[in-house]
Amino acid sequence: MAELADLGIGTQVHYIPLYRQPYYRDGCSIDFEGAETYYKKTLSIPMYYGLTDKDAETISAGIRSVIDS
């Protein structure tokens, strides 16, 4: 996330496992390994109606550069 931010590409974590949400956290003592794995490896990248082809190319190039480094 930090490396993409340095390139001007904002990311977020949107998919926090449901059982970690405050409403459910107190009553849940089970660890859902698949949900945790997904949570730790997934980022939301910019995706919206006004995203131009140039924006998409910039985002994908930035992701490639971070992965390749």
Buried (B, 14 or more C-beta within 10 A) or exposed (E): EEBBEEBEBEBEEEEEBEBEEEEEEEEEEEEBEEBEEEBEEEEEBBEEEEEEEEBEEBBEEBBEEBEEE
